[in-house]
Amino acid sequence: MLTKSPKLIINKLVLVGRTKSYYVNFDIGINIIHGDSDTGKSSILNLINYLLGSKKIYMYDEIEKYGKYAMLEVSLNNKVYTIKRDIFEPKENIEVFTTDIENINKVFPLEYSPDYDREGPVGNFSDFLLSSLNIPIIKVKQAPSKDISPMVRLSFRDLFKYCYFDQDDVGSREILDRKNPSLVVKNKETFKFIHNVLDTQITVLQNMIGEKNREKKEVINKYSVIASFLLETKLSTEESLHTKKDELDEKINYLEKEKNYLTDKMRSDNEEMEELRSVVLELEKKINKLLSQKSHKEAQLEQNIRLRKEYQIDINKLQTSLKVKNSISMQHTEIVECPLCNSKMETKEIKKHFVEHNEDVLKKEINSIKNRLKDLNKLIDELKDELFLVEENLFEDREQLNKAKNILDTKAEKFISPYITQRDIVISEQSSFKEQLDKIEYFLKIRLQLKELKQKEELLLKQVSELQSKLEILEEQTPSIEETLNVLGTYLKEFLEYIPIKSGYGIRISEKTFLPIVRERNYTDLTSGGLRTLVSLGYITSLLKNSLLKETNFPSIIMIDTVGKYLGKTKKNINYIVESKENKKEGLDDPKKYINIYNYLQEFSNEFIKLGNDHQIILVDNDFPEDLEKDFSQYVVKRFSAEEKEGYEVGFINNETLNRI
C-alpha cells in the first residue's frame, strides 16, 4: 500500500568538530534517544531542525565550544541529499550535495539562501525542500476572510511545525503559536494545504505541473548545451576517467611504498651512526639544560644586584637621617644651617615636620643592613663564579657537539646521500601524478554533474506523473475539511483509548482551531498538563497516520522532544507542581500509560513498515524504565548518562576531557 504523500527520511546527522566529529545514525520507523538531563539529547533534534531550514540554533555551550559545522544526510522522496550548514552563521548559504555524506567530495555543492530575504546562487532552501518532496510552492491569503488580503508564501518551515514538537510544545497550551494571531491564521491555512482542502488546491496543482514541465525543458536544454560542449572539447567519458583515476591511484600507491622503502633504508644505517646520533642528542640535552641553568642564574644575579642597590639606598637614607639629627640637636639657636644645602632654617619650623628617632636604633638598623649587604655581596660573587663555570661547560659541550655533528654529516653523506636523490625523484613523480589525479577528479565532477541533470530530468518526469495522478484524484473527489477533521478525530480517539485516558468522550478536531477537543473542551482549556501531553502526542501521531493513508503534503516524519513531559517522568518544576493534582485525578501517575505510548507507536509503525509505507518517528525522553529499555532496545539510536556507565555515552559531545555536557 504505497501512497503519494512526500517522504522525508533522516539517514544521518554529523556535527563536525574541531578535534572530532559526532555522529547519529537513524533508521526508518521508530528512533529513540534517551538519557539523563543536560546530556545533549534535545540538541540532536535542534540540529536536525536547523539543518532543515530553521532560522536559528540554540547554541549549547558544548556545541559552541567544540563544533564547526553540521551535515544532515536525508532521503527526499527516495533521493539522497547531504545538507551542510555553518552553525555559527545562520545567514550564510546552505550547501546541498546530491549524494550521501561519504561522497560529497565527488560532486559540486548547490548553494541555497536560508530564507526569502535574498535569492541564493541556485535559489531558496525552502523551495528546494518543497520541490524535492514534490510539494507545491504556493502563496496563501494572510487573512482568508478578506477578499483584498495580501498573499504570503507558504514555506517548508510552515509545514514542519506540524512535524516537530519540541519540549516547549509538548503538552503546552501555546502549541502551534497560539499566542500569535497572525501565525494562527497562517497555521490554519497550512493545515488545509497539508490535507489538500484549500479552495485553490486544484489550481495550485495545475500551475505546479506547468512549472515542473517548464523546469524539465530547461534541464533538457542545459543538458544538451553541456553535452555538446564536452563533446567539442573531447573530454573523456566517465568510464575512461574512472579507468585513468584507478591507474593513477595505483601509481601513487606504488610510489608511496617506494618512498617508504627508501625512508626506511635511510634510517637503517650502521651502528656507528646510531651511536653518533645518541651522542649528539645527549649533548644537545646537556646544552639545553646548561642554558636553562645559565638563564636561571643570570636572573638570580640580576635580582640580587638590584637588591644590593636598594640596600645601599636604605643605608644612605639612614645615615642622612642620623647626620640631620646630630646637626640639629647640636644647635641651641633658633636659626641653624641645613647640613645638606647650608641654607638658613628656623629650628621651630623644622621640628614641626621632623620626627626624631633614637640614635641607637638608627645605628643598629644601619649595621643590620650592612651585614645583609655583606652576605649579599658574597652571594653575588658565588653566582658569578657559578655562571663562569656554566659558561665554561657550555663552551666545551658546544665544541664536542660541533665535532660530533661534523663526523655525523660526513657519515650521513656516505650512507644517506644516495637515497636522498632517489627519494626526491620519487616524491617529484608522485606529486606530478597527484596533480593529474586532481584534474581527473575535477573532470569526473563535471561528468557527474551532467549525469545529475539526466537524473533530474527523469525525476521531474516522475514528479509530473505523480502530480497529474494527484490532480485526477482531487478533481474526481475533492476532500472536504469536515471529512479530514473527522478522520483525524477518529485517529486521535483511537490513540487516547489505547492509553487509556479517563472519561474518553467528546474527542474530535475543532473546525474552528483545527486543534483537539477532549470531553467537549478545547485543548487549551484542559487543566491537566499530563492530559495535554497525551492529547498533543495523539494529535501529531494522527497527522502522520493520515499522511500514510491519504494523499497529503505531510512529509511522513514526526519528531517529539520529551515524550514523558508532565507524566511523572521528568524533574519536578513549577508547572508540574501546579498541575500534579490534576494529573493525579487523571490517573496519569500510572506507569502503564507511559509504556502504552511506546506500545501504540510500535504497533502503529510496524504495521505501516510491513505494508512498505516508509516513515520516521524520532523520540527524545529523559528517564527510561528498565522494561522499555529492554523491549525497545532495537529502536535506541543514542543513550546518554551524565556519569560514565557501560553502554552509555557521557553525552552527545563525548570528548574524553569533558566530564559533563
N, C-alpha and C positions, 0 to 999 in steps of 0.2 A: 504494500500500500504506500506508494510514493506520492507526495504532494508537491505542488509548485511553490510553497512558501519558501522564502530565502533561507539559506543555511550559512550561519556564521559559526565556525568551529575554531576554538583556540587550540593550537598544537603545542606551542612552547613560548615561554617568557624568559628572556635573558636580560639581566641587569649587568652591564659591562662596567667593572670597577677599575680602580687604579692599579690594584695588585692582583685581582682575580675576578672571575665572573660568577654570577649567581643564577642558577637555572631552576625552572619549574616546568615539568612536562605534564600535559593534560591529555585525557582520552575523551572519546565520545561518551555520552551518558553522564553518570554522577562522578564528580571530583570533589574530594573533601580535604580541607585544610583546617587543622585544629591544633590547639596547644594553649600554653599559658598566655595571660595578658601581656601586652608590650613585647611581643617576640616577632613582630613584623607580618602577622597574618593579613591584616587589613591592607598593608602596603602592597601586597601582591595584586589584590583586586583594584586598588587605586592606580597601580602602574598599568594594568590592562586597560582601565578606563581612560587613562591619559594617552596611551598609545592608540586608542580608538577615537581620539579627537577632543578629549576634554580640554578646556582652556587652561586648567592649572593642575598641578600635582601637589598633594600635601607632602611637603618636604620634611620627612622624618630625619632626625639628626644623623642617623646611621647612613641613610641614603645620601645625604648631602656630604657626609664625611668620606664615604668610600666609593660612591657611584660616579659614572661619567655620562653614559647614555644607555638607553634601553631599546630592546628589539622584541617584536612580537611576531611569531610565525602563525599565520591564520589561514584557514581554508574558507574562501568566499565562493559559495555555490560550487564546491569541489575543485576550485583552482587555488593553488598555494601561492601566498604572497608573504614577504617579510617586511614589516613596518619598523623603521628606525627613527628614533626621535631623541633630541637633546633634552635631558631632564632639567637643565638649568636655564634654557632659553625657549620658553613655550611659544614665542612669536616666530622662531626660525622655521624654515620649511621642513616638512615631514618627508623623509625619503621612503620610497616604496620599491622593493625589488620583486621581480616576477619569478621568484624561486624560493626555496627553503633557506634557512639560516646558514647551513653549511656551504651553500654555493653562491652567496651574494657577491663574491669577488669575481664571478664569471659573467655578470650582467651589469649593464649600466642602470643606475638608480633613476627613478622618476621623482621629481620634486613637486610637492603639492603645498599650497598655503594652508595653514592650520584653521583659518576662519574666512569669512566672507568680506573682511575689511580690505583685502587685496587679492589679486589673482596670482597664483604661483606659476612657475615656468610651464607646467602642463595642466594647471587647473587647481581646483579646490579639493581638499582631502575628503570633506563630507560627500561631495559629488562623486568622487572616486569610489567610496564605500557603497553608496546607493546604486551607482551604475554597475559595480561588480556583483552586487546582490540582486541586480535586475529589479530594483525598486524604483518606481517613477520619481523623477525630480520635479516637484510641484511647488506652487505658492497657494496659500490659503488666506481667507479673509481674517484680518485682525479682529474684527467684530462681525461675525457671521450674520447677525440680525439686521445689520445696516447695509443698504444697497451700495452706498458710496464708500464702504470700508476699504482702507488700503490693504494691499496684498503683502504678505510676508512669506519668505522662503521657509519651507519645511526641511529641516536638516536631519542628518543621521542622529545627531545628538538628541533631537526631539523624540525620535523613535526609541533610542536606547534608554531613556528614562523609565520605560516600561519593562526593560530587561534587567536593570541593575538597581537593587535596593541596598544602599549602604547602611551602616549601623545607625545612622540618624533617621533613615526612612522606615526601617522595620519596626512596626508597632507604633509609629508616630502619628499623632493627629494631623501633622502638617505634611503628610505624604503627598508626593507629586505637586509640590509648590502651592499648597492650599492657601498660604498667606499672601500670594501674589496674584491678584485678579486677572491681570493681562496674561500671565503664564497659564492660569487655569483655563482660560478660553482657548489658548493655543493647544494645550494638552488635550482638550476635548476634541478639537479638530484632528489632532494627531491620532487619537483613539479611533475616530471614524475612518481615517485614512488607513490605519493598520488593518482594519477589518473590512475594507473595501465598501464602506457605506457612505462615502462622501457623495454629494449630489453630482459633482463634476468628475467622478471616478472614470466613467466610460470615456469621456472626452480626454481626460488625462492619459489614459492608456493609448488612445488613438494617436495623440501627439507624441507619446513616447516611442511608439512603433515607428512613426515618421522620423524621429530623431535618431533612433538606432539604425534605420536604413541609410540615413544621410551619413552617419558615422562610419557605417560599413563601407560606403562608397569612398569616403576619404581614406580609409585604411587600405582599400584596394589600390587607389591611385598612388598612395605613399609607397606601398609595396612595389608597385611597378616601377616607380622612379628609382628607388634604391636598388632594386634588382638589375635595372638597366645600367645604372652607374657601376655596380660591382662587375657586371659583365664586360663593360667597356674597359674598366681598369684591370681586367683579368685577375681579379682576386681569387685565390684558390678556393675550392669548395670546402665545406665544413669537414667532410671526411678526410680530404687532403691535409687540412690544417691540423686535425687531430693526429694524423699519421706523423707529420713533422714535429708536432709537440711531443709525441711519445719518443721519437728519435732523439730530440734534444734533451729530454728528461734522462734518457738512457746515457747519453754522452756526459751530461753534467754529473750524474751519479758515479760514472766510471772515473771521471777526473777528480771527484771528491775523494774517492777511495785512494787514488794515486797520490793526491795531496797529503792525505793522512799517512800513507805509507812513507813518503819522503820525510814528513814531520817526525815520525817515529824513528826513522833512520838517523835523523839529525840529533835526536835525543839519546840514541843508544851508542854513544862514542865510548872511548876506553875509560878504564878506572882512574887513570891519572887525571883526566879532565874532570871527572866527578869529584876527586879529592880537591882539585884546584877550586872548583865551584864551591865546595864546602868551606875551604879556607877563605875565599872571597866573601861568602855570606857571613862567616863568623867575624871577619874583620869589619865588615860593614855594620853588623850589630854592635860590635865593641865601640866603633867610632860614634855611632848614633848615641850609645849610652854615655860616652865621654862628652859628646856635645851637649847632651842633656844636663850632665853634671856641671859642665862649664857655665851653661846658661843659668843654672840654679845658683851657683857660687857667685857669679857676676851680679845677680840680682841681690844676693845677701850682702855682698861688698858695697854695692851702691846704697843699700838701705842703711848699713852701719855707718858709712861715711856721712850720709845725711843726718843720722842721729848724732854723730860726733859734732857736727856743725851746730846742731841745736843745743847740745850740752855746753859748747863754748859760748854760745849766745847767752845761755842762762847764767853762766859764771860771770860774764861781763856785766850783766844786769845787776846781779847781786853785789859785785864789787863796787859798782857805781852807787848803788843804794847805800853801801857802807861808807863810801867816801863822802857822799852828800850828808849823811847823818853826822859824821865826825866834823865836817866843815861847819855845819850849822850849830852843833852843840858847843863848839869851841868859842863861838861868838856870844857876847853878852850885850852887844849894842843892838839897837833896833834896826840899823842898816848894815847889811852884810853883802859880800861879793859872792856871786854864783861860782861854785868850784868848776863849772863846765865852760861858762862863757865870759866870766869876770864882770858881768853886769851887776848893778846895784839892785838889791831886793830888800824889802821890809820883812823882818822876821815874823811879825804877827800875821802878815798876809800869806806867807809860805806855810805856816803851821796849820792854816785852815785847810789846805789841800794835801798836806804831807802826813802820812801815817807813820808814826815812829815804831821801829822794830827793835827787838832786843839784839844787841850787837853779837852776843854769843850764838844766838840762833842763826843769824846770817852767816857767821863764820863756819858753823857746823854744816850748814847746807852747802856752802862753797866747797868745803873739804869732801863732803859726801859725793858731790857731783864730780870733783876732780878724781876721786877714787874710781867712780864708774867710768870716767873718761879714760883713765889708765887701763882698766880692764878692756874697754872697747878698743883702744889702740892695739892692745895685744891681740884681740880677736881679729882685727883688720889685718894685722901683719900675718897671722896664721892663714887667713883666707887668701891673701896674696901668694903665700908660699904654696898653698894647695892649688890655686889657679895655675901657677907656674908649672907645677908637676903635671896637672891635667893637660896643659898645652904641650908639654914635652912628650907625653904619651900619645897625644893626638898626632903630633908630627911624626913620631916613629911608626904608628899604626898606618898612617896615610902613605908613608913611604913603602911599607910592606904591601899595602893594598895595591898601589900602583904597579909594583913588581909582579904581584900575583895576576893582576889583570893583563899586563903585557904578555906574560907567559901564556895565559888562557887565550888571549887573542891570537897568538902565534899558533897554538894548538888548534884553535877553532878554525882558523884559516885552512889548516891542513885537512881536518876531518869533516868540517861542515860546508865549506865553500862549494864543493862540487854539487851538494844537494840544493843549496840556495838557488843557484841558477836554474836547475831543473824545476824546483818548486815555483819559482817566479813564472816560468813558461807555462806550467800547468794552470796557475791562477789566472794568467792573462787569457789563456784559451777558454777557461771556464767562464770568465767574465764576458767574453765575446758570445759564447753560447747562451748565456743568460739574457743578454741584450736581444738576441734573436728570439728567445723564448717569450720575452715581454711583448715583442711585436706580434708574434703568433697569437698570444693570449688576447691582445687588443683586437686583432682581426677576427678571432673567434667570438668576441663580444659583439662585433658588428654582425657577424653571421647569425648569432643567437637572437639579436635584435630583429633581424629580418624574419627569422623563424617565428619570433613572438608576434610579429604583425600578421603572419598567416594564421597563427592560433587565435589571435584576436578576431580576425575575420570569421573564423569558424564559431567562436564564442558568440559573436554578435548575431550570426545566423540562428544559433540555438536560442539566444535570448529573444529574438523577434518571434520565433516559433512559439516560445513559452508565453510571451505577451499576447499573441494572437489567440492562443488557447484560453488564456485568462479572460480576454475580451469577449470571446464567444460565450463563455460561462456567464459573465456579467450581463451580457445582452439577453441571454435566454432567461436567467433567473437572478436578477439583482437582489442581493440580500438586503434586508431592512435592518435598521438599528435595533428595532424591537426583537427580531429573531436572534440577532447576535447577542444582545443582553440576556435573553432567556437562556441561550446555550451556555454562556459564561456563568450565569447564575446557577445553572444545574451542576456544572463542574465544581463551583465553589461549595455548593451544598454537599456534594459527594465527599469533598476533602474534609469539611468540618464534621460530617457524620462519621468519617473514618477515625478521626482523632480520639474520641468524640468530644464535642462541647455540650454543656448543659443547655437544655431548652433550645434545641436547634430548629427553630421555626422562623418564618419570615425572612428567609435568606434569598437575596436576589441582588442584581446590579441596578443601581439607581439610573433612571432615564434622564435625570437632571445633572448629576455629577459624574456618572459613569464609574462611581466607586461603590464598594459593597454596602449592602444593608443587611443587618442581622437582628432578628427579633423586632422587625419593623423600625429599627433605629439606624440612622446614618452611621457610617464608620466613624466619623469624627466625634459622634456623641457617645460612643462606647466608653465606659468609665474604667474598664479593666485593661491595663497595658498588656497583660498576657493574652487576653482575648483578641485585642487589636493585632498582636503579633501573629496569632494563628490565622486571623482573617486576611492580613496582608500577605502571608505566605500562601494561603489558598488562592488569593487573587492573582498573584504573579504566576503561580503554577497553572491556573486556569487559562491565562493568556497563552502560555506555552503549549498547553494541551490543545487548545483551539487551533493554534498555528500548525500543529502536526496532523490535524484532521480536516482543516479547511484551507482554501486559497486565501492567504493573508499576506501582509507586508511585515510580519513579525519575524525577526532573524533567527528564531528557533534556539535561543540561548537565554538562560537566566543566571544571574549572579546574586547571591544573597549573603550579606555580611551579618554575622551574629544571629544565627538561627534561634538560639535559645534565649533571646532577649526577653526579659520580664517573665521567663518561665522557671525561675529559680536556678538557672544555670550560670548566671553572671554575677559579678560582685554587686553587693547592695549599694544603691545610690539613692539620691533624693526621690527620684521618680519611683523607684522600686518600693521604698518605704511608704510613700503616699498611697500607692496603688496595691500594696500587698494584701490589704483586707479584701479588696475587690477580687483579686486573683484567687484568694483562698475560697471565696464564695463560689467562684467558677470551678473550683477543684483543679486548678492548674498546677498545684504542687505535686500532683500525681505523676511520677516519672514515666508512666506508660504513655502519657500523652506526648511527651517529648520524643520517646522512642518511636511512637506511631508516625510522627512526621517523617522520619527517615524510612520507615517501612513503606509508607504510602509512596514516597518518591522513588524508592527502589522498585516497587511493583509497577508503578507508572512508567518509569524509564525503561525497564527490561521489556515491557510489553511492546513499546514502540521500536526498540532496537531489534527485537525479533522480527518485526514487520519491515525492517530495512529503512526505518524512518529516523535518520540521524538527528541528534540534538545534543545539547550540553547543559548540564546543571552544575554550577560551581558554588560550593557551600563553604562558609567560614564559620567556625564556632570556637568557643573557649573550652570550658570543661567538656570532657567526652567520657560518658560512662564506659566501664570495662566491657559490658555486654556489646555496646555499639562498636567499641574498638576492635573486638574480636569478629563480630558478624559483618562489619563493613570495612575490614582492613584492605580488601581489594580495591576500594574506591579512594583510599587515602593517598594523596599525592605529596603532601608535606605534613609533618607533625613536629611541633616545636616544644621545647621546655626551657624555662628560664635558667635551670640548672643542668649540669651535664647528666645525661640519662641515656642508657643504652637504647638505640633505635630512634632517638630523637635528635634533632638539630638544635643548637643553642638559640638559633633564630634565623630569619631569612638572610640577614647579613651575618654569616657564621665565621668571621675571621677568628683565628686562634687567639689573637691578642685581645679580642673583645669579650669581656665577661658577660655582658648583658646588653640586649638590644633596647 
